[in-house]
Amino acid sequence: MDSASKFSQQNFDYIVVGGGTTGLALASLLSTNANIRVGVIEAGQRKDDDMVLVPGMIGRVLGNPEYDWSFLTKPQVNAKDRRIPINRGKVLGGTSALNYMAYTRGSRIEFNDWEKLGITGWNWDTIRRAVDASEAWSPPSDYAKKHNADGVTENHGRGGYVKTTAYSYYYDLALPFFETMNKLGVATNYSEASGDLIGVWTYTASIDAETRTRSYSTNAYYDRVSSRPNIIVLTGAQASKVLMGNSEGSSPSRALGVEFTKAGKTFSVSARREVIISAGALQTPQLLELSGIGNADLLRRLDIPVKVDLPGVGENFQDHFAVPMGAELKGRHVTVDDLTSPSFSDKQLREFHASRTGMLSSTLSTLVFIPTSAFISSGVMKTMLSSLDRALLRPAIQNSPYKKWYELQRSWLENDGVAQLEIILFPSYTHEGCDSENARHYTMSVFLQHAWSRGYVHATSSSISDPPEIDSATLESPGDVDMIMLVEAVKYAFKVMRTGALGDLTAKIIEPQPSWSDDQLRDYVRSVVKSAFHPIGTASMLPRSANGVVDNDLKVYGTSNLRVADASIFPIHLGTHPQATLYGLAHRAAEIIRESQGSDVRTKL
Ligand SMILES: Cc1cc2nc3c(=O)[nH]c(=O)nc-3n(C[C@H](O)[C@H](O)[C@H](O)COP(=O)(O)OP(=O)(O)OC[C@H]3O[C@@H](n4cnc5c(N)ncnc54)[C@H](O)[C@@H]3O)c2cc1C
């Protein structure tokens, strides 16, 4: 729907703010009950062009304001005062329209440990069942199987909506990478979706096996229900606050509707039953604060009337941090760098549209997940743990509401089933000093899966037009553990680049250099460390006493009918990519709403 005034006159039962990965899937699922009416307010527009749909074109719209919110953190003191980009989809489908399509499930150990944080009912079995309900998996081809793709049917959902499958094109670095990792003692994992992520594997992607195009919230969910009269999506409209009924103290506060702006005009729309915020980990906390829900001191400073004093809002920000390393290849390989040639790229695009094959039918394909013991020597581990344990004794941590979070993070460091490091081999290198005319390159990126840095996201004014302040607290960790782990990860990656088949293909390592001292490597990490674009935690599902924002039913504390469903509710980071779990979250949320309201909301579209 285009007309904001018509939208504002509708009688909705549920209003979902944010038609992104989780929100649009959830709204579509809610619409299965013909007796309820669902309204969705999405700031972006629908974009169904090649940039969104063609897998090999990933990354091309990052920074483009028609697709991307292009957030920046505040200057990060431990990263040379750089403002680090965190891209977010500003289109219908949200970040599922921009992401790199790795469809990876979480880890059994980690999800089962969520219950230790006080979140009952959220564990591997419940989350797995929900993710199964979302997935429509197609088995890999023989070609993909030769590249070790997961073909274990029982690991996947077949009857869901997000189409997933293995790739149809693999770069010639993929198999050498497997051989090298095997040589280093990291086994091939042929069953990556089983809940055990450790090993080297080829991942499943959110790609439609028939059309070879991106499967995402918009075409996987919304397109199936868009003709129903009881779901209306308003695009190009930004919610500015949830209209809350009662003021501080007279709780629970009730969400009455949503105020939003479109084309410079302000409107409001009412919700008979519930408002669900799904604006993502960077904007959900801002919207809660603008609605009067957050740390009362901060709200008063911003002249926002306090409805619910909830100090956890915007806190507990976590992300995966990445450090890229570049190398030059021996001989001539086809890599993503070839796509920088317009004629080559056009040829590939023609091939893609004609036969759905070629480089553009795929993205990247291989990755490694390993625990601490696989990349940190026992000597360094001992020193790191003793400095960490000393830091954890500080009163600020001992008295912190997040104490259980720290205990869990600590236990995972010595658990060989928990991945602390992800390594991805990108068949390209675009940094300065790379001679892409005459040579071909790869980038090996190391990603910290359970960083100890915890930052915040907060509103800076009472207006939704002012972006929130994002402090990723990059490399600010007790005992400097994030920096120690990243430096050890870089050293381990040097080993990978110089071992076995990948070592044989590597002409030279460009930057950083294996000969560099630890101090030089620390300096390099500070210069290049970036976000893996997986922010979470800013409206955490935790007990209220542990600075939680939502309860186990995703309901915001102190309110009777306001929920959050997006990446901001994850209380502790997943040692994997988040989208599969987020689609599962949409299904869990739909079930919870059905149960709590006694209404007939089936989760089958
Ligand atoms: C470049 C990139 C690559 C990635 N690659 C992968 C990958 O390969 N695999 C993976 O699992 N994950 C990947 N991710 C991360 C993953 O895509 C996100 O974690 C996930 O999509 C977030 O989903 P969400 O529902 O929390 O939020 P989003 O999908 O971001 O949805 C939020 C929606 O709310 C809208 N919105 C915000 N504020 C308002 C407002 N006030 N009013 C109205 N609408 C509003 C936004 O426009 C957006 O549509 C990647 C992310 C990026 C940026």
The ligand as a Tripos MOL2 file, in Angstrom:
@<TRIPOS>MOLECULE
LIG
   53    58     1     0     0
SMALL
NO_CHARGES

@<TRIPOS>ATOM
      1 C1         26.5790   -7.3310    4.0570 C.3       1 LIG1
      2 C2         25.9480   -8.3130    4.9930 C.ar      1 LIG1
      3 C3         26.1810   -9.6680    4.8230 C.ar      1 LIG1
      4 C4         25.5940  -10.5930    5.6960 C.ar      1 LIG1
      5 N1         25.7410  -11.9170    5.4310 N.ar      1 LIG1
      6 C5         25.0710  -12.8370    6.1600 C.ar      1 LIG1
      7 C6         25.0940  -14.1990    5.8000 C.ar      1 LIG1
      8 O1         25.7090  -14.6090    4.8050 O.2       1 LIG1
      9 N2         24.3890  -15.0740    6.5750 N.ar      1 LIG1
     10 C7         23.6780  -14.6670    7.6670 C.ar      1 LIG1
     11 O2         23.0860  -15.5140    8.3510 O.2       1 LIG1
     12 N3         23.6400  -13.3610    8.0240 N.ar      1 LIG1
     13 C8         24.2870  -12.4420    7.2840 C.ar      1 LIG1
     14 N4         24.1930  -11.1120    7.6000 N.ar      1 LIG1
     15 C9         23.4260  -10.7240    8.7940 C.3       1 LIG1
     16 C10        21.9060  -10.9510    8.6680 C.3       1 LIG1
     17 O3         21.4700  -10.6940    7.3680 O.3       1 LIG1
     18 C11        21.1780  -10.0660    9.6880 C.3       1 LIG1
     19 O4         21.6250  -10.4030   10.9790 O.3       1 LIG1
     20 C12        19.6590  -10.2220    9.6460 C.3       1 LIG1
     21 O5         19.1730  -10.1000    8.3470 O.3       1 LIG1
     22 C13        18.9940   -9.2050   10.5660 C.3       1 LIG1
     23 O6         17.6060   -9.4310   10.5930 O.3       1 LIG1
     24 P1         16.6200   -8.5650   11.5040 P.3       1 LIG1
     25 O7         15.2660   -9.1160   11.3090 O.co2     1 LIG1
     26 O8         17.1800   -8.5000   12.8690 O.co2     1 LIG1
     27 O9         16.7260   -7.0860   10.9270 O.3       1 LIG1
     28 P2         16.5670   -6.5270    9.4490 P.3       1 LIG1
     29 O10        16.4710   -7.6150    8.4500 O.co2     1 LIG1
     30 O11        17.6530   -5.5450    9.2710 O.co2     1 LIG1
     31 O12        15.1470   -5.8150    9.4700 O.3       1 LIG1
     32 C14        14.8910   -4.5760   10.0650 C.3       1 LIG1
     33 C15        13.9110   -3.8250    9.1730 C.3       1 LIG1
     34 O13        13.3460   -2.7490    9.8930 O.3       1 LIG1
     35 C16        13.2790   -1.6120    9.0680 C.3       1 LIG1
     36 N5         13.2190   -0.4470    9.9570 N.ar      1 LIG1
     37 C17        14.1610   -0.0220   10.8230 C.ar      1 LIG1
     38 N6         13.7130    1.0170   11.5410 N.ar      1 LIG1
     39 C18        12.4520    1.2620   11.1220 C.ar      1 LIG1
     40 C19        11.4650    2.1970   11.4910 C.ar      1 LIG1
     41 N7         11.6650    3.1070   12.4630 N.pl3     1 LIG1
     42 N8         10.2760    2.1880   10.8210 N.ar      1 LIG1
     43 C20        10.0360    1.2840    9.8440 C.ar      1 LIG1
     44 N9         10.9600    0.3540    9.4590 N.ar      1 LIG1
     45 C21        12.1380    0.3350   10.1090 C.ar      1 LIG1
     46 C22        14.5190   -1.7160    8.2090 C.3       1 LIG1
     47 O14        14.4290   -0.9320    7.0560 O.3       1 LIG1
     48 C23        14.5750   -3.2180    7.9400 C.3       1 LIG1
     49 O15        13.8250   -3.5590    6.8090 O.3       1 LIG1
     50 C24        24.7840  -10.1520    6.7760 C.ar      1 LIG1
     51 C25        24.5540   -8.7890    6.9540 C.ar      1 LIG1
     52 C26        25.1190   -7.8730    6.0650 C.ar      1 LIG1
     53 C27        24.8340   -6.4040    6.2290 C.3       1 LIG1
@<TRIPOS>BOND
     1     1     2 1
     2     2     3 ar
     3     2    52 ar
     4     3     4 ar
     5     4     5 ar
     6     4    50 ar
     7     5     6 ar
     8     6     7 ar
     9     6    13 1
    10     7     8 2
    11     7     9 ar
    12     9    10 ar
    13    10    11 2
    14    10    12 ar
    15    12    13 ar
    16    13    14 ar
    17    14    15 1
    18    14    50 ar
    19    15    16 1
    20    16    17 1
    21    16    18 1
    22    18    19 1
    23    18    20 1
    24    20    21 1
    25    20    22 1
    26    22    23 1
    27    23    24 1
    28    24    25 2
    29    24    26 1
    30    24    27 1
    31    27    28 1
    32    28    29 2
    33    28    30 1
    34    28    31 1
    35    31    32 1
    36    32    33 1
    37    33    34 1
    38    33    48 1
    39    34    35 1
    40    35    36 1
    41    35    46 1
    42    36    37 ar
    43    36    45 ar
    44    37    38 ar
    45    38    39 ar
    46    39    40 ar
    47    39    45 ar
    48    40    41 1
    49    40    42 ar
    50    42    43 ar
    51    43    44 ar
    52    44    45 ar
    53    46    47 1
    54    46    48 1
    55    48    49 1
    56    50    51 ar
    57    51    52 ar
    58    52    53 1
@<TRIPOS>SUBSTRUCTURE
     1 LIG1         1 GROUP 0 **** ****
